[in-house]
């Protein structure tokens, strides 16, 4: 056994150790009386002793080759603090590369030192780089709320932009600087993208644990190719460790909205060649810090919040950046590109003036690129389409030094005269909106589609209105012969239906084996109905299959439909009904259930947040052959509702487009 300490592990962690799905671990727990008892947690998310679990898995032959790293991580997580666990992972990386490496952080506890030695041995046996990357990723995931990292696709895009925009010789070596490097994502990306000789990687990070991890990560880079690596642990704005050093490219994802960045003590600093950044504009201090470190023709790419492009306090600095040609482009990214994920962040592309008599004068325009449209469709959580985004941005930036070349759609050259007004607003969407308006041909196509939708709507309306007239006559006749109804609860008791209830998956329910099924939630229904919850294990969870009737049991999203397509897991307040086809038609059942009056009478109280008691929902009692006729009408009514929604959305879009055109003098009179 690895350790006598009672290190807690969850069901999901046990599943990762054993290389199976979480449902399999739950089955072991039910079937084997010898399975260890839980030592903590809750009934929904129990925790077990790592030592006991490891022994049980060994005794039952269920410990796989992936167990080594997985068994190691919970013990790192048990160390006293985030700082100690991060430093221990970094020290372990040094031991993985060199068995006799000395401990460089004497503050580590004896427990952490023993863990470093064990991790070093495991890494040398199972692969140093893979073992370190595994531990680093688990550390970042554990402390995701306390750390802001640059996603690898964004880091790669930033490195490619800087290398493409940089002027000057490319074969004399390259110095890359990141003055707020975190765990080294941007420097590692630059090393991957630069294939030339003489690479030097310079980083600075004020937090000791990420700085140590960056040094460890880049140590592996230096093992693969000749590279000089220097990581300093300090605040680079207040105490610049690389003062006087010039870099070919600089990349940075600085901390946002920090008021205590050194405004008072740095007021007379020589780096502020474009003006002292206001106290409320720390991001503009980082921008000038990067520019001060660029060699002639060098390029910098920095991630910034969108407000930096327009806040009134920073207009004087922005104006100077524009007049001197230092700010060459601003790229608006889609939400989800980096933390905070709900915000459309921006990339500012900066370049220092090149040396020599042939140096062109400062540019008289700036390239503004609106890439916010490159979000991946069908996801509730924002997620960029990185391949399409990268291709578009790099293509747009090729026109920077080509005065006669037009940028692609959603990118525009804006003359400095149009920018240097009272606001000096460089937000791309403000200038690319007119360029992205639909053409006359596109508008004509939209009107054509809209006309087709209206024609289909009219056809459905005629059919349904004719049925409605007949229905009112039949209803008055049926009043004397009252149609009987039954409830979902009674149908379940009679065996005509099976009812399954959706639930919230445990926090540790990440699928690690078996079948991963997308999770549908009530929040998805309030958007576009596309499942966007984290995938869950299909076994042991309520899953709707094709042909099942799904019901949303909350008033604000009450609806019922027949599920089509691949299986989906159901979240809280969602229910799956599976009808016996010999007794009930699924489309007839869904049509009866989704009647608004049905939802109101089964609601627990009169508010939009009230629950709907699924078992109280009413269903007409009809022979199967009559159900089929009702089902066909329910289908037509559903198609009518869908067409109505599509026509309404397209109509509003057309009205907005046409209003924009009219406001711009589109009548031509």
N, C-alpha and C positions, 0 to 999 in steps of 0.2 A: 504493500500500500504506500501511497505517495507521502502521506503525512497523517499524524494522529489528530490534527486539529479538525474541529467540526466546521469545515468550510461549507456554507450553504450553496446548493445548486437547485435550479428550477427544473420542471419537466422538459422545457425546451432545451436547456443546457444538457440534460441527460440524453436527449434525442441526438444532439450534435455529437456528443461523446461516442455514442453507439452507432451513429450513422444511419438512423432510422427516423421515421416520422413521430411526431409527438403522440399521435393516437396509439402507435405501437407501445410506447412507454406506458400510457394509461392502461392498455390491455395487460401488460406485464404486471402492473400494480394490482389489477383486479384478479388475475389468474393465479399469481404466485403468492402464497402466504408468507414466503421468505423475503419478499420485497421489503426494503427498509422502511421504517415508519418515518413520517415527516417530522422535522425538527423545528419547523417554523412556517411562516406564511399563512395562507388561508386555505379553505377547502377548494376554492377555485384555482388559486395559484400557490400550491404547496411548495415547500422547500425541504431538501433532504441533505444529509451529510455526504459530502463528496467522498470521504474515505469509505463509508459504508456502501455507497453506490458503486465506487470503483471495484471494491471487493466482490459485490454481488454480480456485476457484469463479468468479471474474470471467472467467477465460479460457474456461471451459466454460459460461458463461451460467447459473450455478446460484445466484447471490447474489440473494436476494429483498429485499423492502422491510424485512423485520424484522431484517436483518443489522446495522444501525447499532448498536443497543443491545447486541446479542449480541456484536458485535466489540469493544465498549467494555469490557464487564464483565471479561473475563479479564485485562485490563491493570490494573484496580483490584485484582483479587485478587493480583496480583504485587507490590503495594506492600509495604513492609517489615513492616508489622504490622497487626493488626486495628484498632488505634486510628487509624493513618494512613489506611487505606482508608475507615473510617467518616467521619473528618473530611473526607476528599477528596470523598466523596459529598455530605456536607452543604454543603461549599463549592460544589460543582457545582450544587446546587439554587439557591443564591443567584445564581449566574451565569445560570442558566436564567430566573430571574425578572427580573433586572436585569443587563444586559450589562456595565455598568461597576462592578459591585460589587467592592469591594476584598477581598483575602484577609484573613480575620479570625483565621487560625491561622498565625502566622509560622513555626511549627515544621515545616510541610509541606516536603518535599523538592522540588527542582526538577522531578523526574519527576512527583510528585503535582500540582504547580502546572500543568504542561503538560497533564496529564490533565484537571484541573478546567476549564481553558480549552476543551479540545476537547469535553468533556461538556456544557459550557454552550452551545456552538454547536449541538451535536446536539439538545439539549433544546429550544432555541428553534425549531429547524426541525421536529422531530417531535412536539412537545407537551411543555411543561415538566413538568406534573404526572405524566403517564404515564411519562415517562422517569425521573423521580426515583423514583416508586413501584416501577418495575422494578429500579432499582439498589438501592434500600433492601431490597426483598424478597430479592434475590440475596445481599446482605450478611448479612441475618438467617439465610438458609438455610446460608450458608457457616460461620457462627459459632454455629450452633444449640446446640452443647454448652456454649458459654461464656455464653450469654444466656438469660434467662427472659422471655418476652413473654406478653402477654395476648391470646389468640385473638380476632379481631374479633367473633364472635358473643357471646362472654362479655363483652367490653367493652361491646357494645350493650345486653345484658341488664342489666349493672350500672348503666349510665347511666339506663336506663328505670326501674329500681327506685328510684334516688335521686330522680329527678324526681317519681315517683309518691308517695313517702313524705314528701317535703319539705312542711313547713307554711308558711303565709304567702303574701304576694302573689306572683303569677307574672309581673307585667308591669313590674317596676321594675328589671329587669336581673338578671344572674346571674353570680356568680363561681364558677368551678370550680377545685378544687385537687387536684393529685396530687403528693404529696411524694416519690414514688419512681417517676417517670414513665417511665423507660426511653426508648423511642423515640416515646412519645406516643400509644400506642394508645387509652388511656382518655380522654384529653383530646380526641382527634379524634372519638371516639364521642359524647362529651357535646356537642360542637359540632354534630354531625349531628342529634342528638335534640332539642336545644333550638332552638325556632323563634322565641323572643322577642328583644327588643332588649337592648342593653347587655351583651354577652357579654365576660367576662374569663377568660382561661385562664392559670392559674398552675401551673408544674411545677418540680420539683427532681429532679436526677439527679447522683449523685456521679461517674459514669463519663463522661469528656469526650466520647467518640464518640457514645454514645446520646443525650446531652444535646444535642449539636449537630444530630443527626438529628431529634430531637423538635422543636427550634426550626425546622428547615427544613420539616418536615412541616406544622407549625401555621402557618408562613408562608403556605402555600398556602391553608389554611383562612381566614386573614385576608384573602386576596385575593378570596375568594368572598362574604364577608359581613363587616360591621363587627365586629371583635373585637380586643381588646387581648391580646397574648401576651407572657408573661414566663417564661423558662426559666432557672433558676439552676443552676450546676454546683457542687454542694457536698453534703455529708451533712446532710440536713435534720433528723435527730435531734440531732446534735451542734452544728450551726450553722444554725439555722432562718432562712432568708432572708426569710420572710414573717411573722415574729413580729408579732403584733398584728392581722394581716389576718384577716377573717372571710369565710367562703365559704358560699354557699347549698347547694352540694353538694360532697362530697369523695369521690374514688374512689382506690383504691390496691390494688396487688398487690405487697406489700413483699417483701424478701428473707426467707427462712425460716431459722430455726435458727442465727442469727448470734449467737454468744456475746459477741463484742467490739462491742457496740452503744453503749457509753458508760455502762455501769452506774455506774462510780465517779464520773466527772466530772459526771454528771447526777443524782446522788442527791437533790439538794435542788431539782430543777427544779419550777417552778410548774405544769407540765402534768400532773403526777401527782396529779390531784385524786381519783382513785379508789385511790390507793396506789402506792408505788414498785413498778414491775414487777420481779420477781425476775430475777436475772442470766440464768436459763435461759428466760425468757419475753420475748424481744425483740418478739414479735408484739403483746403487750399494751402495749408502749411505743408501737408504731405506732397501735394503737387509740386510746389517750389523746391522742396527737399529733393525730390527725384530729379528735377531739372538741373539742380546745382551739381549733381553727380554724373551728368551725361557728358561724354566726350563729344567733340564736334561731329555732328551728323548722327549722334546716338538717339535712340528712341526709347520711350517709356510708355507703358500701358498700365493704367490704374483703375481699379473698381471704385465707383463712387455712388452714393445715393442720388436719386434724381433731383432732389431739392438744391444740390450744389450748382446745378446749371441755371437756376433762376432766382435764388435768394437775393434780395436787394442788398444785403450787407456785403456780398462778395462781388458786386458788379465792377468795382474799380480794378480788382485783381484780374477778373475775367477779361475786362477790356484790354489790359496790358498783355495778357497771354495771347489775345487775338492780334493786336497790332504788331507784336514782335514775331508772329508766325510760330510761336511755341506750341499752341494748341492747333493741331492739324485736323482732328476728327473727333466726333462724339458719336458713340454707338449706343442706342437704347436697346437693352436686352429684354427678352420676354420674362415675365414673372417666373420664379422657380429656378433661375440661373444660379443663385447663391443665396446665402442667408442675408437678410430676411427674405424668405421665399415668396411672400405675398407682394413684394415691391419689384417694380421694373427698374433694376439697377442700370447704371451706365458704365461704359468703358470710355475713358478719355485717352486719346492717342496724342502723345507729346513728342516733339522732336527738337533737338538743339540745332542751331545754325551750323552749317558746315564751314570749314576753313577754306581759304584760297581765293584768288582773284576771280575765279570762275563761279564763285558761289552766287546763285540767283538771289534776287531781292526777296524779302518776306512775301509769302503768298498773300493774295488779295481776296481769298475766299476760304471757307472752311467746309469740310465735308460732314454733313449730318446724316446719320443712317438710322432709320427706324426699323429695328429687327424684332419689335414686340409681337409681330404676327407669327413668329416661328415657335409657338407653343404646340406641344403635341396634342392633337385632338382626342377627345374621349376620356379625358382624365379630370377628376375634380380637383386634385392637388396639382398646381402648376408644374409642368414638366416640359422643358425645351426639346425640340427636335434638333439635337446637337449636330448631326451631319448636315442637314439643310442649313442650319444657322451658320455654321462655320464656313460653308461654301459661299453663302450669300455675302457675309461680312468681308471675307478675303477678296471676293470678286469686286465688291464695292470699293474697297480701299486701293485697288489697282489704279484708279483714276486720280489718286492724290497728286502724282507728279506728271500727269498727262493732261495739260490744260484743255486740249480740244476734245477729250473723250467724255461722253456723257455717262453719269452713273446709272445703275439699274433703278427700276421702280422702288419706291420707299427709301431712296437715298437722293440727296440733293446738294449741289454746291450753293452755298449762300454767300454772297458778297459781304465783305466786312462792313460796308456802308449800311447794309440792312441790319447788321447785328449791333453796331456801336451806337445804340440809342440810349435812352434813360434806363432801360432794364438790362441790356446785354444778356439776353436770355438765349442760351444755346441748347434748349430742349429740342431734340430732333422732331418730335411729333408736331411741334408748332409750325414747322416749315415743310414737312413732308406730307401733311394732310391734303393739301391741294394737289400735290403730285400724285397722290394715290386715289383721287376721285375717279369713278368709273367713266370710261369714254362713252361717246354717243352710241357706239355699237353695243357696248356692254349694257347700257341703260335699255336699249331696244330689246336686247335678249331678256333682261329681267322683266320688262313689261309683257313680253310674250309668255314667259313662264307664269306670271301673275294671271294673265288672261286664261291660260289653261286650267289653273287652279280654280278660278271662278266658274268656269264651265263645268268642271267636275263637281264643284260644290252645288251648282244649280241642279245638276242631274240627281245627286243624292237628296237634295232638298225636296224635289218633286216627288221622288219615290217615298221618302219618309213622311211627307205631308199627306200623301194619299193613304198611307198606312195609318197615320194619325187619325184621319177622319173615320176610317173603319174601326180603329181601336176605341174611339170615344163611343161609337154605337155599341160595340161589344162590351165596353165597360159598364154602360148603363144597363145592358141586359144581364151582365154578370153580377150586378149589385144584388139582384134577387137570388141568384145562385152563387153565393159568395165563393170565390176561388180560395181553396185551402192552401196554406203555406206551412212549411216546417222550418226548423232552425238548423244551423250548421251543427250545433251540439247534438241534436237528435239524429242527424244523418251520420255523424261519427259513431254514435251508439249503435245505429242500425248496420254499420259496416259498409255504407255507401261511400264514405269518405275516410281518409286518414289525414290527421292534422299534425303538422310539425311546426314548432315555434322557433323563430330565430333568436339568437343570443349574441351578446357581446363576447368576442373571443378574448381569452386571457392576454395580458400584456406580453407574455412570453410564448405566444402561439405562432411564432414565425415558422413557416413550413421548412423543414430540413430533410424531408423524405416523403415518400408516398405521393399523393395527388394534391397539388395546390389548386385551390378554387378561388376565383375573385369574390370579394365580399361586397354585397349590395346593402346599402343603408338607407334610412329615411332621408338623410341629407342628400343623397344622390337623386332621389325622386323629386326633391324640390329644385334640382338643377335640370340635368338633361336625362336622368335615368340610367346613366352609364356607371357600372360598378367601379368604385374608386378606392374602396377600403383595401387594407393590406391583405394579400392572399392568405388563406387559412387552410388547414388540413381538412380535406373533404370528409374523412372518417370522423364520426362523432359530432358533426355539425349539421344543422338543418340546411339541406341543399335542395334547391328547386331544379328539377329536370324538365326537359321539353315536354309540354303537355300538362304540367302542373298549373294549378291556379294559385297565383301569389296575391296576397291581400296585405295592404298597409293598414295597420290597426291604430292609426292616430288621425285625429280629425283634420289637421292641417294638410295632410298628404293622403287622405283616404282615397283609395282606388283598388280595383281588382282587375287582373288581366291573366290571360293564358300565356305562360312563359314559352318563348321560342328561342332556339339557339343553344349554346353550350351551357352546362350547369353553372349555377351561381350559389354561393353560400348567403344565407340571410342574416342580417343584423337584427338588433332589438326592434320589437314592434312590427316585424314582418313575419308572415305566416305562409306556409306552403300547404295547399290542399290537393290531395291526389284522389281523383274521382274513380269509382268503379265504372268502366265504360259500358258495362251492361245495365247500369242503373241511372247514370248521370252523364250528360254531355258537358264537357269542360267549358265550352264557350257559352252555353246556356247558364251554367253555374256562375261564371265570372260576370255575365251580364246582370243576373239577378243581384249578386252581391254588391256591385258597384253603384247601384241606384242611390242617389244622394239621400233620399228619405230613409233608406235602409241604414245608412251610416249614422243619421241623426238619431233614429230610435234606439240604436245599439250603443250610442255614446255614453260615457260614464258621467259627464256633466257638460254643460253648454259652453264650451270655449274651444279655441283653435288648437289648444294643447291637450285636449282631453283624449283619453284612450277610447278605442272602439272594442267592445266585447265581441270578439269574433264568433263565439258560440251562440250569440243572440241574433246574428244576422239571419234574415228571412230568405227562404228559397221557395219558389212556386212548386207545388206538387202537381206534376204533369207526367203523362206517359212519355216514354223515350222518343216516340215518333213525333209528338208535338214539341218536345224540347228542341228537336233539330230545326224546325221552322222558326222557333224563337231565336235559336242560336244564329241563324243566318241574318236575322234582322238586327240582333245585337252587333254582329260583325259590321254590318253596313253603318250602324250608328257610330261605332268606333272609328270607321274610316272617315265619316263625316266630321267627327271631332278632330281627327288628325289633320284633315284638309283645312279645317277652320284655323287651327294653330299655325300651319305653314303659311296660309294666305295672310293671316294677321301679321306674322313676323316679316314676310317679304313686303307687304304693303307699307309697314312702318319704315323699312329700309329704303324703299323707293321714295317715300315722302321725304325722308331726310336727304337722300341724294339729290332729289329734284329741288328741294329748298336751298341746298348749298349752291346749286347751279344758278337758280334764280337770283340769289343774293349776290352772285358774282357777275350779274348782267347777262344771264344766259338767254334772255328773250331776243337779244340782238336788235332792239329797236332804239 
